[in-house]
Amino acid sequence: MRIEIPHTLSKDEVRRRIAARMGDAQDKVGGMIGGTVDLALHWIDEDRLAVDATAMGYTVPSTMDITDDALVFEVTIPPGLGFARGMIETMIRGRGEKLLA
């Protein structure tokens, strides 16, 4: 699943905002779905962040790319979580938009 969230910020500002909020990302995501979520976050390069979210026995791997005009999420939904696709997309859009606001 590909999700693009447009922005008008510089890449440096987007990176700064992401870095400032990485520490509390796990608590916020867990609270949104009403359970425990383990997040593994690491920078692949200066414009690409890998995010692996594990909850309910599933791992959802994704990447977040910072482009000049959008945050681009590529999310791999495991076969058993197809029912949650809409919820996952809504959560990513909401968190991404708040991050850029």
N, C-alpha and C positions, 0 to 999 in steps of 0.2 A: 504494500500500500504506500502510495506517495502522497505526502501532504506538504503543500507550500504555503507559507505564511509571509506575505509581503512586508517589507519594511523600507524605511527611508534613512536608516542610520548608517554610519560608517561601519566597516567590518570590525575595526578596533573597538568601537562602542558596543557592538553586539557581543564580541568576545569578553569584554569587561563585565557586561551584565550577566552573561552565562557564568563566568568564573565567580562572581559575587554571590550567585544563588545556588551553586552546585551543592553546597553543604546541607541545605535544608530541602533539597529536591525529594529525597526519599520519604521524609515525613509527609510532605504535601501530597505526593502521589498515593501513598498508603491511605491517607485520610480520605481521598477522593473515592477510592473503591471500597472503603470500609474494611480493610484488612492489611496484612503485612505484605509489603513489597520490598524486595531487595534490589537495589540498583547498583550496577557496576558501570562507572563512567570513566572514560579515559580519552584523552586527545590522541587522535591518529596523526593529525598534523594541525597546523594553526587554524585551519578553517573546517575541520571535520572532527566531530565528537562521536565516539561509539557509546551507545547506551544499551545495556542488557537489563531488562526488567524481569524479575522472577516473582511469580505469585501463583497461588493455587496449583502448584506443581508444574507450571509452564514457564518457559523462558521465552521472552519476546525480544529478539535482537533488533536493533535499529541503529541508524546513523543519523546525525544531524549535520548538514552542510550549511555553512555560512556563505551565501553568495552576495553579490553587490546589492541585490534588491529583494532577497527573500531568505528565510530559513527553510531548508528543504529536508524533510524527514522521509527516510526510507525505512519502512517497518515491515518485518516478516512475521505474519500472523501464523502460528502453528495450526495444523489442521483441527485440533480439538478446541480451538478458541475462535473459530469463525463466527460463532454466535455473539462474540464480544467486540466484533470489528467496529461497530458504530460507537460503542462506549470508548474504545481505545482512541478512535479518531477525534471524538469530542474532547477527551481529556488532553490529547496532544495539542489540538488547536487552542483550547482555553489556556493551557500553561504557556504555550508559545506566544500567544497574543499578549498575555500579562508580562511576560519576559521582555517583550519589545516596547511595551507602553511607557 
